[in-house]
Amino acid sequence: MNETERIEIDGLTYICTQLPASAALKLLTRLTNILGRPMLLLLAKGIEGIGEQEVEDLAEIAASSLLERLDEAVVLKTVLDILAKTRAVMGFDDEGNPKGVSVVKTFDEHFKGKLWTRLVPLLRFSLEANYSDFFDAARSAGSQLVSRSSTAAEAASTGPSTSTNDSGPSASAPMD
């Protein structure tokens, strides 16, 4: 069963149901081909620790990479595929279940004038909902590398170890 995630963006609640595995794998392959360089930069920055501004900067690099490599039809298809299982909540039924409308079906109207304030955060959310294991593994690998780097840096900064137990001749021993 696919999991569902919720988020509020720009005063609206969205629900994203995970894509089927085959669709997610196809999309991940396409995204990797398109965004390989920015994704590597993001992982490299994650190793060193990344701030919110850096995430935004890398998102701009990723968007630029996407736009440089693709024509408008491919960009739109990729965005629509990312949002394929995402709905905007438009109320609730009598049992409290959300009633949603597909953001793909209402794309032009829903995101008109809201590309950066609504669309970009929703794309990020949908990607995280569908590829949480990938992002978790990347964060974990980054943390492990930071830990190893810190340990190596500490060892290098202390220099060679010195022993207080000198096995050489004692200062009190007579020398011949």
N, C-alpha and C positions, 0 to 999 in steps of 0.2 A: 504494500500500500504506500502510495506517495504521501509524503509529509506536506503540511501546509504551514506557511509562515505568514505573520502579519506585521505591517509597519504603517506608521502614519507619516505622510509626507505632504507638506503644503496644506495642512488641514484636512486631508482626505485619508481614509484607511484603505490599504491595499492588502490583498491576499494573493500569495504566490504558492501554487501547488507545484511540487517538483515535476520536472519533465520525466517521461519514461527514459530508462537508461540508454536505449539506442539513440533517441533524439538528443539526449544530453551529450553523448559521446560524439555524435556527428557535429554538434555545435561546438564542443570543446576543441575538436580537431580544426574546425574553421577558424575559431578565435585564436588558437595557437599559431596558425599560419599567418593570420593577420597581425596579431599583437605580440609576436614572439619577442622582439626587442624590448618593448616596454614592460612585458611580464618579467623578463630577466632582470631588468633594472629594478622593478618592484621587489623581486626576491632578493636581489643584492642589497637593496636599501633595508629590507626587512632584517637582514643579517646584522646590520649595524644599528638597527633601531630606527623607526620612521615616525615622523611627526605628522600631524594633520595637514599642514601646509605641503609637505613633501608628497603626501598621498594625492592631494589636489593637483600638484605639479605633474606627477606621473600620470594621473588621469588625463591631463591635457596632452601629454606626450602620446598616450595610448589613442586618444581621439584623433590627434593629428596623423598618427600612423595609419589608423583605420581609414581616414579620409584620403590620405596620399595613395594608398594601395588599391582602393576600390572605387568603382563608379557608384553613382547614387542608388542604382537599383540593388546592388549587393549590400550597401550600407543599410538601406531600408529593410531588406530581407533579413539581414543579421539581427537588427534591432527587433523586428517583429518576432523572429524565432526566439530571442531571449525572453520576450514578454508573452510568449504563446500561452502560458498557463497563469497569467497574472490578471486579476480582476480588481476593479474599484468597487468598494462596498457602497451600495446605494440604499441601504436600509436593512431591516431584519424581518424575517417572517414571524408568525405567531409563536414559534418554538424557540426564537432567539438565534436562529441560524442566519448568517449573513446572506443577503441577496446582492450579487455582484454583477457587473457588466464587464465584459472583456475589453481590456484597454487596446487590444489589437483591432477589434471591430470598431471602436470609437476613437482610434488613434489621432486622426487629424483634428477632431474637435477637442478631444481630451487634453492634448499637449500643445494646442495653439497658444503661442506666447509664453509657454512654460517649459521650453526645452531644457534649460539649465537648472531651473528650480524644481521641476517635477520629473522630467524624463530621465535625466542623468542619475539622480539619486535612486530612482526606481530601477534603472538598469543595474546599478551596483547591487541593490537589494536582491533582485532576481538572480543575478550571478552568484551571490553569496548563498542564497537559498538552494540553488541547484548544485553548487560545487563546494559546499561547506567542508567536505572531507579534503578537497584539494587545498583550500585556504588554511584549514587546521594543520595539515601536514606541512605546508610551507612555513607557517608560523612556528611549528614545533622544530623543524629543521633549522630555521633561523635562530631560535633560542638555543639549540644545541651547539650550533656553530659559534654563537656569541660566547657561550659558556666555555667552549674549548679555546677560543681565541683569548678570552680573559685569563684562563689558566696558563696558557702558553706565554702571554704577555707578562704575567706575574713572575713566572719562572725565569724569563729572560731578564727582567728588571732586577732580580735579586743577585744575578751573576752566579759565578761558580760557588758551590757551597764550601764553607770554611768550617773546619772542625775545631772544637776547643780541646779535644783530646789529641795532642801531638804525640805521635809515636816515635818521633826523632829523639835525639839525645836530650836529656833533662838539663836545664840550666844549672841545677845543683850538682850534676854529675861531673866528676873531674875529667878533663880532656888530656889525653896523652900527647 
